[in-house]
Amino acid sequence: MIGLPAGTRIWLAAGVTDMRAGFNGLAAKVETALAEDPFSGHVFVFRGRRGDMIKLLWWTGDGLCLLAKRLERGRFIWPQASSGTVTLSQAQLSMLLEGIDWRRPERTWTPGSGL
């Protein structure tokens, strides 16, 4: 995962996004649909219609960065809402990028089991 500065918020854009969009198109979506500043240093995550591709957009202080990832198998877990945003922690973002259901991660042990 990419090291993000402390205090960086991660915004997941609900609904689907046209994955043909690049820097300018995604920055415009951040401003209009999400009502946020794409140059704030926060991370904005978008998912395509098929669910196998996501794009992350963030400002590093000297330029915009765009990361795209496509899963060869499976789909990225996404909220059911068709608009709005969801905030994620850095741990949840790491799970999302690995194709893990970040909403309900399961422990490999139970409290009190002595393990």
C-alpha positions as CSV (number, residue, x, y, z in Angstrom):
1,M,0.0,0.0,0.0
2,I,1.0,3.6,-0.6
3,G,2.2,5.4,2.5
4,L,-0.3,8.2,3.3
5,P,0.4,11.1,5.7
6,A,-1.4,11.1,9.0
7,G,-4.8,12.7,8.9
8,T,-5.4,11.7,5.3
9,R,-9.0,10.9,4.7
10,I,-10.1,8.3,2.2
11,W,-13.3,8.9,0.4
12,L,-15.0,6.1,-1.5
13,A,-17.5,7.4,-4.1
14,A,-20.7,5.4,-4.0
15,G,-22.2,4.3,-7.3
16,V,-20.3,3.6,-10.5
17,T,-17.8,5.8,-12.4
18,D,-16.9,5.8,-16.1
19,M,-13.4,4.2,-15.9
20,R,-12.4,6.1,-19.1
21,A,-12.0,9.2,-16.9
22,G,-8.5,10.4,-16.2
23,F,-7.0,13.0,-13.9
24,N,-9.3,15.9,-15.0
25,G,-12.5,13.9,-15.3
26,L,-12.1,12.3,-11.8
27,A,-11.0,15.7,-10.3
28,A,-14.2,17.2,-11.7
29,K,-16.3,14.4,-10.3
30,V,-14.7,15.0,-6.8
31,E,-15.7,18.7,-7.1
32,T,-19.2,18.3,-8.5
33,A,-20.6,14.9,-7.3
34,L,-18.7,14.6,-4.0
35,A,-18.5,18.4,-3.2
36,E,-14.9,18.0,-2.1
37,D,-11.6,19.6,-3.1
38,P,-9.5,17.2,-5.2
39,F,-6.3,19.1,-4.2
40,S,-7.0,18.6,-0.4
41,G,-4.5,15.7,-0.1
42,H,-7.3,13.2,0.6
43,V,-7.7,10.0,-1.4
44,F,-10.8,9.6,-3.6
45,V,-11.7,6.0,-4.7
46,F,-13.9,5.2,-7.7
47,R,-15.2,1.9,-9.1
48,G,-16.3,0.9,-12.6
49,R,-19.6,-0.6,-13.6
50,R,-18.3,-4.2,-13.8
51,G,-16.7,-3.9,-10.3
52,D,-13.4,-5.4,-11.3
53,M,-11.6,-2.0,-11.6
54,I,-11.0,0.9,-9.3
55,K,-9.1,4.2,-9.6
56,L,-7.6,6.3,-6.8
57,L,-7.0,10.0,-7.1
58,W,-5.0,12.1,-4.7
59,W,-2.9,15.3,-4.5
60,T,0.6,14.9,-3.1
61,G,1.4,18.6,-2.8
62,D,3.2,18.9,-6.2
63,G,0.8,17.0,-8.5
64,L,-2.1,14.6,-8.8
65,C,-1.6,10.9,-8.6
66,L,-3.8,8.3,-10.3
67,L,-3.7,4.6,-9.4
68,A,-5.7,2.1,-11.3
69,K,-6.2,-1.6,-10.3
70,R,-8.0,-4.4,-12.1
71,L,-8.7,-7.7,-10.4
72,E,-8.2,-10.7,-12.6
73,R,-10.8,-12.6,-10.5
74,G,-13.5,-11.3,-8.2
75,R,-15.0,-7.9,-7.7
76,F,-14.2,-4.9,-5.4
77,I,-16.7,-4.7,-2.5
78,W,-18.7,-1.5,-2.8
79,P,-21.6,0.1,-0.9
80,Q,-25.1,-0.3,-2.3
81,A,-25.8,3.4,-2.3
82,S,-25.9,5.0,-5.8
83,S,-24.6,8.4,-4.7
84,G,-22.7,10.0,-1.8
85,T,-19.5,9.0,-0.1
86,V,-18.2,6.6,2.5
87,T,-15.0,7.2,4.5
88,L,-12.5,4.4,4.9
89,S,-9.5,3.9,7.2
90,Q,-6.1,3.1,5.7
91,A,-6.6,-0.5,6.8
92,Q,-9.9,-0.7,5.1
93,L,-8.4,0.7,1.9
94,S,-5.7,-1.9,2.0
95,M,-8.3,-4.6,2.3
96,L,-10.3,-3.1,-0.5
97,L,-7.2,-3.1,-2.8
98,E,-6.7,-6.8,-2.1
99,G,-10.3,-7.6,-2.9
100,I,-11.2,-8.4,0.7
101,D,-14.6,-7.4,2.0
102,W,-13.6,-4.4,4.1
103,R,-17.1,-4.1,5.6
104,R,-16.9,-7.4,7.6
105,P,-13.4,-8.6,8.1
106,E,-13.3,-11.7,10.2
107,R,-10.8,-12.4,13.0
108,T,-8.9,-15.7,12.9
109,W,-9.4,-16.1,16.6
110,T,-12.2,-15.4,19.1
111,P,-11.6,-13.5,22.4
112,G,-11.3,-15.9,25.3
113,S,-10.2,-18.8,23.2
114,G,-6.7,-18.8,24.7
115,L,-4.9,-18.4,21.4
